[in-house]
Amino acid sequence: MSRYIISPAASQDLDEISDYFVSRSVEADERFINGFEQKCKNLVNFPNMGRSYAEVEPSL
């Protein structure tokens, strides 16, 4: 099974987003975290899913 790695910058962003949610609603924060983790797992299992953004950046 493949795994995903979150960069340090992305991890810091996620911490800040999580702090924002938890300051307003613990349940909202849990939904955000669970949803993000599920999306990461989906990308590991289906790395070519979604649309291309090559017109914005060729590597996307």
Secondary structure, DSSP 8 states (H G I E B T S, - for coil): -------HHHHHHHHHHHHHHHHH-HHHHHHHHHHHHHHHHHHHH-TT-S---TTT-TT-
